[in-house]
Amino acid sequence: MAPARQRPLTGQGQAAVEAFPLDRGAAGMPHPGGTLLEHLQRVQRLLAEWGADPDVQAAGLCHATYGTDGFAPTLLPLTDRATLVALIGERAEALVYLYASCDRATVYPRLDGTATVAFRDRFTSREHSPTPDDLRAFLEITAANELDVLAHNAELAEQHGPGLYGLLKRTGSSLSPAAQDAVARQLA
């Protein structure tokens, strides 16, 4: 299946959005495939190739801003969420927070392709159910992130590839056809 038509980030402040991770030191943080900055840019490009809307692309570019359950360094403290909201907008920042707050050990086993998932916030320990659109965006960002990490680290790919394939396969049509195709090509 051919990838969806690319829809790049657009609008006012695009340069500021693209400069944000650089300005916050991501170019100096090691990450599989080089630096965190390079990883964030690849994730955003992959989401664009899959046809993700600009909010999801911006969230992909900034997904590690508050750290993640698998990557502790942060680009901005949680107490300064307003800074990211001002830069990328409320929805995109909410997706960044959703991604960063995911308690993977609790949430991943619950992902089964249904539109409602009890989502545990690792920062607050509270549970909530993201909207179906936000869950879809979370899964797209997750797929793009993990596919990029595994493409740049053979040891992690061997160790986590089969489990990731099972997880993303379970999500079924919650992933876009382009993302499903990329998962199958890289992990099946």
MILUM-690092 format. One record per residue: x, y, z of N, C-alpha, C in turn; residue in three letters; residue number from 0. Coordinates in Angstrom, 3 decimals, always signed. Layout:
% MILUM-690092
<rec <X, Y, Z>, <X, Y, Z>, <X, Y, Z>, 'ALA', NUM> ...
This chain:
% MILUM-690092
<rec <+0.847, -1.177, +0.000>, <+0.000, +0.000, +0.000>, <+0.887, +1.233, +0.000>, 'MET', 0> <rec <+0.566, +2.186, -0.839>, <+1.337, +3.430, -0.910>, <+1.027, +4.298, +0.296>, 'ALA', 1> <rec <+2.023, +5.037, +0.784>, <+1.756, +5.930, +1.900>, <+0.748, +7.000, +1.516>, 'PRO', 2> <rec <+0.054, +7.518, +2.515>, <-0.902, +8.597, +2.292>, <-0.159, +9.851, +1.830>, 'ALA', 3> <rec <-0.891, +10.753, +1.193>, <-0.312, +12.013, +0.741>, <+0.199, +12.791, +1.955>, 'ARG', 4> <rec <+1.394, +13.294, +1.831>, <+2.026, +14.037, +2.926>, <+1.357, +15.391, +3.098>, 'GLN', 5> <rec <+1.013, +15.722, +4.352>, <+0.486, +17.034, +4.701>, <+1.402, +17.610, +5.768>, 'ARG', 6> <rec <+2.362, +18.440, +5.369>, <+3.336, +18.944, +6.337>, <+2.726, +19.967, +7.292>, 'PRO', 7> <rec <+3.451, +20.224, +8.367>, <+3.069, +21.294, +9.278>, <+2.969, +22.593, +8.492>, 'LEU', 8> <rec <+1.947, +23.367, +8.770>, <+1.767, +24.632, +8.079>, <+1.307, +25.691, +9.064>, 'THR', 9> <rec <+1.226, +26.925, +8.601>, <+0.660, +27.996, +9.403>, <+1.710, +28.834, +10.093>, 'GLY', 10> <rec <+1.199, +29.850, +10.795>, <+2.076, +30.764, +11.514>, <+2.851, +30.015, +12.580>, 'GLN', 11> <rec <+4.072, +30.407, +12.745>, <+4.886, +29.828, +13.805>, <+5.516, +28.493, +13.467>, 'GLY', 12> <rec <+5.389, +28.038, +12.208>, <+5.963, +26.742, +11.832>, <+7.446, +26.686, +12.164>, 'GLN', 13> <rec <+8.175, +27.735, +11.847>, <+9.614, +27.750, +12.130>, <+9.871, +27.666, +13.623>, 'ALA', 14> <rec <+9.040, +28.332, +14.430>, <+9.202, +28.283, +15.885>, <+8.931, +26.879, +16.409>, 'ALA', 15> <rec <+7.917, +26.208, +15.853>, <+7.607, +24.838, +16.267>, <+8.788, +23.926, +15.940>, 'VAL', 16> <rec <+9.322, +24.064, +14.738>, <+10.440, +23.223, +14.320>, <+11.707, +23.536, +15.108>, 'GLU', 17> <rec <+11.854, +24.800, +15.549>, <+13.044, +25.202, +16.307>, <+12.953, +24.822, +17.781>, 'ALA', 18> <rec <+11.746, +24.598, +18.285>, <+11.562, +24.347, +19.715>, <+12.468, +23.243, +20.269>, 'PHE', 19> <rec <+12.453, +22.017, +19.697>, <+13.312, +20.973, +20.282>, <+14.805, +21.317, +20.196>, 'PRO', 20> <rec <+15.191, +21.997, +19.133>, <+16.585, +22.423, +18.990>, <+16.941, +23.411, +20.094>, 'LEU', 21> <rec <+16.076, +24.396, +20.294>, <+16.319, +25.410, +21.321>, <+16.339, +24.821, +22.725>, 'ASP', 22> <rec <+15.693, +23.680, +22.916>, <+15.620, +23.046, +24.238>, <+16.697, +21.979, +24.451>, 'ARG', 23> <rec <+17.646, +21.878, +23.522>, <+18.791, +20.994, +23.725>, <+18.671, +19.600, +23.149>, 'GLY', 24> <rec <+17.630, +19.337, +22.345>, <+17.438, +17.986, +21.810>, <+18.576, +17.542, +20.893>, 'ALA', 25> <rec <+19.298, +18.500, +20.294>, <+20.413, +18.134, +19.404>, <+21.594, +17.569, +20.183>, 'ALA', 26> <rec <+21.625, +17.771, +21.492>, <+22.720, +17.257, +22.306>, <+22.356, +16.034, +23.127>, 'GLY', 27> <rec <+21.138, +15.505, +22.939>, <+20.692, +14.332, +23.704>, <+20.806, +13.077, +22.849>, 'MET', 28> <rec <+21.640, +12.126, +23.275>, <+21.759, +10.885, +22.508>, <+20.429, +10.128, +22.458>, 'PRO', 29> <rec <+20.193, +9.505, +21.319>, <+18.972, +8.727, +21.101>, <+19.271, +7.752, +19.969>, 'HIS', 30> <rec <+18.597, +6.576, +19.947>, <+18.846, +5.668, +18.821>, <+18.695, +6.390, +17.482>, 'PRO', 31> <rec <+19.697, +6.251, +16.640>, <+19.694, +6.899, +15.341>, <+20.345, +8.264, +15.358>, 'GLY', 32> <rec <+21.029, +8.597, +16.451>, <+21.728, +9.878, +16.523>, <+21.345, +10.664, +17.755>, 'GLY', 33> <rec <+20.547, +11.715, +17.552>, <+20.146, +12.575, +18.663>, <+18.631, +12.563, +18.801>, 'THR', 34> <rec <+18.160, +13.064, +19.930>, <+16.728, +13.195, +20.129>, <+16.128, +14.097, +19.055>, 'LEU', 35> <rec <+16.813, +15.177, +18.695>, <+16.296, +16.068, +17.664>, <+16.063, +15.317, +16.360>, 'LEU', 36> <rec <+17.033, +14.531, +15.935>, <+16.881, +13.770, +14.689>, <+15.708, +12.795, +14.784>, 'GLU', 37> <rec <+15.577, +12.149, +15.930>, <+14.463, +11.218, +16.147>, <+13.128, +11.952, +16.055>, 'HIS', 38> <rec <+12.995, +13.073, +16.741>, <+11.743, +13.828, +16.725>, <+11.384, +14.257, +15.304>, 'LEU', 39> <rec <+12.369, +14.697, +14.550>, <+12.128, +15.107, +13.164>, <+11.686, +13.921, +12.302>, 'GLN', 40> <rec <+12.305, +12.759, +12.528>, <+11.914, +11.569, +11.754>, <+10.491, +11.144, +12.100>, 'ARG', 41> <rec <+10.130, +11.214, +13.380>, <+8.771, +10.853, +13.794>, <+7.765, +11.788, +13.122>, 'VAL', 42> <rec <+8.030, +13.077, +13.135>, <+7.128, +14.034, +12.487>, <+7.006, +13.737, +10.994>, 'GLN', 43> <rec <+8.129, +13.463, +10.330>, <+8.088, +13.168, +8.886>, <+7.294, +11.900, +8.599>, 'ARG', 44> <rec <+7.476, +10.889, +9.440>, <+6.741, +9.641, +9.249>, <+5.236, +9.887, +9.408>, 'LEU', 45> <rec <+4.857, +10.649, +10.417>, <+3.438, +10.974, +10.600>, <+2.899, +11.739, +9.387>, 'LEU', 46> <rec <+3.694, +12.645, +8.846>, <+3.283, +13.381, +7.641>, <+3.102, +12.430, +6.466>, 'ALA', 47> <rec <+4.036, +11.489, +6.300>, <+3.922, +10.505, +5.217>, <+2.649, +9.685, +5.355>, 'GLU', 48> <rec <+2.232, +9.434, +6.592>, <+1.015, +8.656, +6.834>, <-0.245, +9.497, +6.682>, 'TRP', 49> <rec <-0.096, +10.800, +6.424>, <-1.250, +11.662, +6.234>, <-1.838, +12.223, +7.517>, 'GLY', 50> <rec <-1.069, +12.228, +8.593>, <-1.564, +12.758, +9.872>, <-1.841, +14.253, +9.755>, 'ALA', 51> <rec <-2.831, +14.708, +10.516>, <-3.149, +16.133, +10.473>, <-2.044, +16.928, +11.178>, 'ASP', 52> <rec <-1.990, +18.240, +10.938>, <-0.915, +19.067, +11.498>, <-0.791, +19.003, +13.029>, 'PRO', 53> <rec <-1.904, +18.857, +13.755>, <-1.816, +18.749, +15.217>, <-1.068, +17.477, +15.626>, 'ASP', 54> <rec <-1.348, +16.389, +14.951>, <-0.675, +15.118, +15.274>, <+0.798, +15.202, +14.880>, 'VAL', 55> <rec <+1.082, +15.843, +13.763>, <+2.486, +16.019, +13.366>, <+3.241, +16.862, +14.396>, 'GLN', 56> <rec <+2.625, +17.964, +14.836>, <+3.272, +18.820, +15.835>, <+3.481, +18.050, +17.131>, 'ALA', 57> <rec <+2.494, +17.254, +17.518>, <+2.641, +16.429, +18.721>, <+3.756, +15.406, +18.532>, 'ALA', 58> <rec <+3.868, +14.840, +17.339>, <+4.951, +13.898, +17.069>, <+6.313, +14.556, +17.180>, 'GLY', 59> <rec <+6.423, +15.767, +16.671>, <+7.685, +16.502, +16.750>, <+8.045, +16.849, +18.186>, 'LEU', 60> <rec <+7.036, +17.017, +19.030>, <+7.265, +17.441, +20.420>, <+6.950, +16.345, +21.435>, 'CYS', 61> <rec <+6.780, +15.092, +20.989>, <+6.253, +14.050, +21.873>, <+7.098, +13.780, +23.113>, 'HIS', 62> <rec <+8.378, +14.090, +23.094>, <+9.239, +13.820, +24.256>, <+9.449, +15.058, +25.134>, 'ALA', 63> <rec <+8.677, +16.105, +24.907>, <+8.867, +17.355, +25.645>, <+8.852, +17.147, +27.153>, 'THR', 64> <rec <+7.912, +16.353, +27.648>, <+7.784, +16.114, +29.093>, <+8.416, +14.785, +29.510>, 'TYR', 65> <rec <+9.249, +14.221, +28.642>, <+9.777, +12.881, +28.887>, <+8.694, +11.866, +28.555>, 'GLY', 66> <rec <+9.063, +10.604, +28.601>, <+8.096, +9.535, +28.363>, <+8.378, +8.418, +29.360>, 'THR', 67> <rec <+7.508, +7.442, +29.359>, <+7.701, +6.290, +30.245>, <+8.961, +5.506, +29.857>, 'ASP', 68> <rec <+9.463, +5.721, +28.642>, <+10.665, +5.025, +28.208>, <+11.871, +5.924, +27.999>, 'GLY', 69> <rec <+11.706, +7.249, +28.201>, <+12.796, +8.197, +27.957>, <+12.649, +9.333, +28.968>, 'PHE', 70> <rec <+13.502, +9.324, +29.984>, <+13.343, +10.240, +31.116>, <+13.674, +11.707, +30.854>, 'ALA', 71> <rec <+14.679, +12.046, +30.033>, <+15.006, +13.467, +29.858>, <+13.801, +14.280, +29.373>, 'PRO', 72> <rec <+13.723, +15.527, +29.811>, <+12.630, +16.409, +29.409>, <+13.188, +17.644, +28.705>, 'THR', 73> <rec <+12.354, +18.247, +27.894>, <+12.690, +19.500, +27.234>, <+12.011, +20.681, +27.919>, 'LEU', 74> <rec <+11.005, +20.374, +28.722>, <+10.215, +21.403, +29.382>, <+9.552, +20.766, +30.601>, 'LEU', 75> <rec <+9.539, +21.438, +31.745>, <+8.864, +20.855, +32.910>, <+7.340, +20.878, +32.740>, 'PRO', 76> <rec <+6.671, +19.932, +33.375>, <+5.208, +19.883, +33.323>, <+4.569, +21.161, +33.838>, 'LEU', 77> <rec <+5.236, +21.832, +34.714>, <+4.698, +23.080, +35.267>, <+4.669, +24.202, +34.238>, 'THR', 78> <rec <+5.275, +23.973, +33.077>, <+5.351, +24.999, +32.032>, <+4.606, +24.573, +30.763>, 'ASP', 79> <rec <+3.516, +23.825, +30.932>, <+2.746, +23.362, +29.775>, <+2.237, +24.518, +28.920>, 'ARG', 80> <rec <+1.973, +25.660, +29.549>, <+1.442, +26.813, +28.810>, <+2.394, +27.261, +27.696>, 'ALA', 81> <rec <+3.678, +27.070, +27.902>, <+4.655, +27.428, +26.870>, <+4.436, +26.607, +25.612>, 'THR', 82> <rec <+4.231, +25.310, +25.784>, <+4.011, +24.450, +24.619>, <+2.636, +24.705, +24.007>, 'LEU', 83> <rec <+1.617, +24.966, +24.831>, <+0.292, +25.306, +24.301>, <+0.398, +26.533, +23.393>, 'VAL', 84> <rec <+1.115, +27.551, +23.847>, <+1.264, +28.779, +23.060>, <+1.974, +28.512, +21.737>, 'ALA', 85> <rec <+2.835, +27.531, +21.714>, <+3.620, +27.233, +20.518>, <+2.867, +26.357, +19.518>, 'LEU', 86> <rec <+2.247, +25.267, +19.998>, <+1.647, +24.297, +19.069>, <+0.131, +24.200, +19.171>, 'ILE', 87> <rec <-0.483, +24.882, +20.136>, <-1.935, +24.847, +20.281>, <-2.378, +23.841, +21.325>, 'GLY', 88> <rec <-3.618, +24.017, +21.762>, <-4.150, +23.191, +22.857>, <-4.245, +21.718, +22.503>, 'GLU', 89> <rec <-4.801, +21.395, +21.325>, <-4.983, +19.972, +20.991>, <-3.638, +19.270, +20.838>, 'ARG', 90> <rec <-2.713, +19.877, +20.117>, <-1.411, +19.235, +19.912>, <-0.696, +19.062, +21.251>, 'ALA', 91> <rec <-0.760, +20.079, +22.121>, <-0.106, +19.949, +23.426>, <-0.786, +18.872, +24.254>, 'GLU', 92> <rec <-2.111, +18.779, +24.179>, <-2.822, +17.738, +24.921>, <-2.390, +16.345, +24.445>, 'ALA', 93> <rec <-2.106, +16.215, +23.156>, <-1.611, +14.931, +22.638>, <-0.197, +14.653, +23.137>, 'LEU', 94> <rec <+0.640, +15.683, +23.220>, <+1.982, +15.517, +23.784>, <+1.865, +15.047, +25.223>, 'VAL', 95> <rec <+1.001, +15.683, +25.990>, <+0.814, +15.288, +27.388>, <+0.290, +13.858, +27.474>, 'TYR', 96> <rec <-0.696, +13.518, +26.651>, <-1.250, +12.165, +26.655>, <-0.149, +11.141, +26.405>, 'LEU', 97> <rec <+0.671, +11.404, +25.407>, <+1.767, +10.486, +25.082>, <+2.752, +10.388, +26.246>, 'TYR', 98> <rec <+3.160, +11.523, +26.784>, <+4.154, +11.545, +27.858>, <+3.620, +10.921, +29.139>, 'ALA', 99> <rec <+2.332, +11.079, +29.377>, <+1.750, +10.621, +30.649>, <+1.398, +9.139, +30.651>, 'SER', 100> <rec <+1.498, +8.483, +29.510>, <+1.082, +7.079, +29.420>, <+1.908, +6.178, +30.329>, 'CYS', 101> <rec <+1.232, +5.505, +31.230>, <+1.834, +4.458, +32.056>, <+1.788, +3.188, +31.206>, 'ASP', 102> <rec <+2.855, +2.950, +30.476>, <+2.863, +1.891, +29.466>, <+2.554, +0.505, +30.031>, 'ARG', 103> <rec <+3.079, +0.195, +31.207>, <+2.847, -1.130, +31.781>, <+1.363, -1.370, +32.059>, 'ALA', 104> <rec <+0.634, -0.325, +32.333>, <-0.797, -0.448, +32.594>, <-1.613, -0.319, +31.319>, 'THR', 105> <rec <-1.277, +0.656, +30.479>, <-2.104, +0.970, +29.312>, <-1.893, -0.006, +28.163>, 'VAL', 106> <rec <-0.670, -0.343, +27.829>, <-0.424, -1.180, +26.657>, <-1.208, -2.495, +26.676>, 'TYR', 107> <rec <-1.270, -3.219, +27.798>, <-2.062, -4.455, +27.786>, <-3.557, -4.216, +27.548>, 'PRO', 108> <rec <-4.029, -3.012, +27.777>, <-5.444, -2.689, +27.599>, <-5.789, -2.320, +26.159>, 'ARG', 109> <rec <-4.791, -2.061, +25.344>, <-5.038, -1.676, +23.960>, <-5.441, -2.902, +23.155>, 'LEU', 110> <rec <-6.674, -2.881, +22.665>, <-7.190, -4.064, +21.973>, <-7.991, -3.741, +20.719>, 'ASP', 111> <rec <-7.883, -2.511, +20.231>, <-8.604, -2.139, +19.027>, <-9.959, -1.507, +19.293>, 'GLY', 112> <rec <-10.386, -1.474, +20.537>, <-11.644, -0.806, +20.855>, <-11.400, +0.691, +20.989>, 'THR', 113> <rec <-12.469, +1.454, +20.857>, <-12.349, +2.910, +20.869>, <-12.263, +3.489, +22.277>, 'ALA', 114> <rec <-12.497, +2.668, +23.295>, <-12.450, +3.150, +24.670>, <-11.410, +2.349, +25.447>, 'THR', 115> <rec <-10.472, +3.068, +26.036>, <-9.405, +2.436, +26.808>, <-9.243, +3.197, +28.117>, 'VAL', 116> <rec <-9.152, +2.472, +29.216>, <-8.837, +3.103, +30.498>, <-7.352, +3.438, +30.475>, 'ALA', 117> <rec <-7.057, +4.705, +30.471>, <-5.711, +5.222, +30.288>, <-5.186, +5.710, +31.624>, 'PHE', 118> <rec <-4.053, +5.170, +32.088>, <-3.480, +5.579, +33.377>, <-2.392, +6.617, +33.155>, 'ARG', 119> <rec <-2.533, +7.740, +33.832>, <-1.594, +8.854, +33.772>, <-0.468, +8.572, +34.764>, 'ASP', 120> <rec <+0.752, +8.429, +34.275>, <+1.878, +8.100, +35.154>, <+2.271, +9.265, +36.056>, 'ARG', 121> <rec <+1.877, +10.479, +35.715>, <+2.202, +11.642, +36.544>, <+1.245, +11.793, +37.717>, 'PHE', 122> <rec <-0.039, +11.483, +37.495>, <-1.063, +11.694, +38.532>, <-1.625, +10.404, +39.095>, 'THR', 123> <rec <-1.381, +9.278, +38.446>, <-1.944, +7.963, +38.769>, <-3.451, +7.891, +38.550>, 'SER', 124> <rec <-4.030, +8.900, +37.944>, <-5.461, +8.891, +37.644>, <-5.718, +8.152, +36.334>, 'ARG', 125> <rec <-6.934, +7.621, +36.229>, <-7.338, +6.960, +34.992>, <-8.439, +7.760, +34.319>, 'GLU', 126> <rec <-8.421, +7.727, +32.990>, <-9.430, +8.403, +32.177>, <-9.494, +7.684, +30.838>, 'HIS', 127> <rec <-10.491, +8.010, +30.045>, <-10.616, +7.430, +28.709>, <-10.471, +8.538, +27.675>, 'SER', 128> <rec <-9.381, +8.527, +26.910>, <-9.229, +9.527, +25.849>, <-10.346, +9.377, +24.817>, 'PRO', 129> <rec <-10.638, +10.462, +24.119>, <-11.613, +10.374, +23.027>, <-11.073, +9.413, +21.975>, 'THR', 130> <rec <-11.946, +8.841, +21.161>, <-11.454, +7.965, +20.091>, <-10.432, +8.653, +19.182>, 'PRO', 131> <rec <-10.649, +9.933, +18.853>, <-9.686, +10.653, +18.008>, <-8.332, +10.810, +18.702>, 'ASP', 132> <rec <-8.342, +11.121, +19.994>, <-7.090, +11.268, +20.731>, <-6.388, +9.923, +20.891>, 'ASP', 133> <rec <-7.163, +8.857, +21.099>, <-6.561, +7.527, +21.192>, <-5.907, +7.151, +19.864>, 'LEU', 134> <rec <-6.585, +7.441, +18.745>, <-6.009, +7.170, +17.427>, <-4.713, +7.944, +17.232>, 'ARG', 135> <rec <-4.712, +9.215, +17.619>, <-3.502, +10.035, +17.488>, <-2.389, +9.479, +18.365>, 'ALA', 136> <rec <-2.718, +9.098, +19.592>, <-1.737, +8.490, +20.501>, <-1.120, +7.246, +19.858>, 'PHE', 137> <rec <-1.946, +6.408, +19.266>, <-1.448, +5.171, +18.652>, <-0.575, +5.456, +17.432>, 'LEU', 138> <rec <-0.951, +6.456, +16.635>, <-0.133, +6.827, +15.478>, <+1.243, +7.320, +15.935>, 'GLU', 139> <rec <+1.251, +8.183, +16.955>, <+2.522, +8.695, +17.487>, <+3.334, +7.546, +18.075>, 'ILE', 140> <rec <+2.677, +6.650, +18.782>, <+3.362, +5.488, +19.355>, <+3.990, +4.645, +18.258>, 'THR', 141> <rec <+3.237, +4.354, +17.217>, <+3.765, +3.538, +16.119>, <+4.952, +4.228, +15.455>, 'ALA', 142> <rec <+4.810, +5.516, +15.147>, <+5.900, +6.241, +14.484>, <+7.142, +6.292, +15.371>, 'ALA', 143> <rec <+6.949, +6.561, +16.644>, <+8.066, +6.616, +17.584>, <+8.781, +5.277, +17.662>, 'ASN', 144> <rec <+8.033, +4.238, +17.921>, <+8.650, +2.927, +18.134>, <+9.267, +2.373, +16.857>, 'GLU', 145> <rec <+8.620, +2.573, +15.716>, <+9.221, +2.101, +14.465>, <+10.548, +2.798, +14.209>, 'LEU', 146> <rec <+10.621, +4.090, +14.512>, <+11.881, +4.811, +14.311>, <+12.957, +4.302, +15.275>, 'ASP', 147> <rec <+12.600, +4.120, +16.530>, <+13.584, +3.628, +17.511>, <+14.114, +2.265, +17.076>, 'VAL', 148> <rec <+13.219, +1.361, +16.714>, <+13.647, +0.012, +16.350>, <+14.425, -0.016, +15.037>, 'LEU', 149> <rec <+14.132, +0.907, +14.132>, <+14.881, +0.976, +12.876>, <+16.325, +1.399, +13.106>, 'ALA', 150> <rec <+16.599, +2.027, +14.240>, <+17.934, +2.542, +14.519>, <+18.653, +1.823, +15.657>, 'HIS', 151> <rec <+18.078, +0.725, +16.142>, <+18.719, -0.018, +17.218>, <+18.362, -1.494, +17.084>, 'ASN', 152> <rec <+19.286, -2.260, +16.512>, <+19.032, -3.679, +16.236>, <+18.774, -4.473, +17.515>, 'ALA', 153> <rec <+19.474, -4.137, +18.585>, <+19.272, -4.856, +19.845>, <+17.853, -4.643, +20.375>, 'GLU', 154> <rec <+17.397, -3.402, +20.371>, <+16.027, -3.121, +20.807>, <+15.012, -3.766, +19.873>, 'LEU', 155> <rec <+15.300, -3.761, +18.574>, <+14.391, -4.380, +17.607>, <+14.244, -5.870, +17.884>, 'ALA', 156> <rec <+15.360, -6.521, +18.161>, <+15.290, -7.952, +18.455>, <+14.548, -8.211, +19.761>, 'GLU', 157> <rec <+14.830, -7.395, +20.753>, <+14.235, -7.579, +22.080>, <+12.754, -7.205, +22.113>, 'GLN', 158> <rec <+12.377, -6.087, +21.467>, <+11.019, -5.569, +21.615>, <+10.166, -5.621, +20.348>, 'HIS', 159> <rec <+10.765, -5.929, +19.214>, <+10.016, -5.949, +17.957>, <+8.807, -6.860, +17.967>, 'GLY', 160> <rec <+8.945, -8.127, +18.387>, <+7.768, -9.011, +18.379>, <+6.640, -8.519, +19.289>, 'PRO', 161> <rec <+6.986, -8.022, +20.472>, <+5.958, -7.504, +21.377>, <+5.291, -6.264, +20.821>, 'GLY', 162> <rec <+6.081, -5.382, +20.212>, <+5.524, -4.183, +19.618>, <+4.610, -4.546, +18.453>, 'LEU', 163> <rec <+5.025, -5.507, +17.654>, <+4.184, -5.940, +16.538>, <+2.843, -6.452, +17.073>, 'TYR', 164> <rec <+2.885, -7.277, +18.109>, <+1.650, -7.786, +18.703>, <+0.765, -6.666, +19.229>, 'GLY', 165> <rec <+1.374, -5.719, +19.902>, <+0.627, -4.584, +20.445>, <-0.042, -3.791, +19.324>, 'LEU', 166> <rec <+0.727, -3.405, +18.321>, <+0.186, -2.565, +17.261>, <-0.796, -3.338, +16.374>, 'LEU', 167> <rec <-0.584, -4.616, +16.210>, <-1.520, -5.449, +15.442>, <-2.863, -5.530, +16.171>, 'LYS', 168> <rec <-2.821, -5.617, +17.510>, <-4.044, -5.673, +18.329>, <-4.891, -4.417, +18.196>, 'ARG', 169> <rec <-4.253, -3.296, +17.905>, <-5.010, -2.051, +17.830>, <-5.863, -1.981, +16.578>, 'THR', 170> <rec <-5.609, -2.873, +15.619>, <-6.447, -2.996, +14.429>, <-6.630, -1.699, +13.685>, 'GLY', 171> <rec <-7.872, -1.389, +13.371>, <-8.177, -0.227, +12.544>, <-8.049, +1.094, +13.296>, 'SER', 172> <rec <-7.610, +1.052, +14.548>, <-7.328, +2.293, +15.266>, <-6.125, +3.000, +14.649>, 'SER', 173> <rec <-5.265, +2.255, +13.966>, <-4.154, +2.845, +13.219>, <-4.597, +3.094, +11.783>, 'LEU', 174> <rec <-4.059, +4.153, +11.200>, <-4.357, +4.437, +9.798>, <-3.838, +3.286, +8.927>, 'SER', 175> <rec <-4.421, +3.101, +7.740>, <-3.904, +2.071, +6.838>, <-2.412, +2.240, +6.547>, 'PRO', 176> <rec <-1.948, +3.483, +6.393>, <-0.522, +3.710, +6.118>, <+0.336, +3.261, +7.296>, 'ALA', 177> <rec <-0.111, +3.530, +8.520>, <+0.637, +3.096, +9.702>, <+0.604, +1.573, +9.816>, 'ALA', 178> <rec <-0.551, +0.973, +9.576>, <-0.654, -0.493, +9.612>, <+0.310, -1.123, +8.612>, 'GLN', 179> <rec <+0.380, -0.544, +7.436>, <+1.279, -1.054, +6.402>, <+2.737, -0.931, +6.849>, 'ASP', 180> <rec <+3.105, +0.200, +7.436>, <+4.471, +0.395, +7.905>, <+4.822, -0.586, +9.011>, 'ALA', 181> <rec <+3.897, -0.831, +9.911>, <+4.115, -1.807, +11.000>, <+4.341, -3.192, +10.395>, 'VAL', 182> <rec <+3.498, -3.579, +9.467>, <+3.627, -4.904, +8.839>, <+4.951, -5.031, +8.098>, 'ALA', 183> <rec <+5.321, -3.997, +7.329>, <+6.578, -4.053, +6.564>, <+7.788, -4.168, +7.488>, 'ARG', 184> <rec <+7.799, -3.419, +8.573>, <+8.996, -3.397, +9.427>, <+9.037, -4.510, +10.452>, 'GLN', 185> <rec <+7.874, -4.956, +10.949>, <+7.885, -5.847, +12.104>, <+7.344, -7.253, +11.844>, 'LEU', 186> <rec <+6.571, -7.448, +10.793>, <+5.951, -8.765, +10.582>, <+6.970, -9.794, +10.196>, 'ALA', 187> 
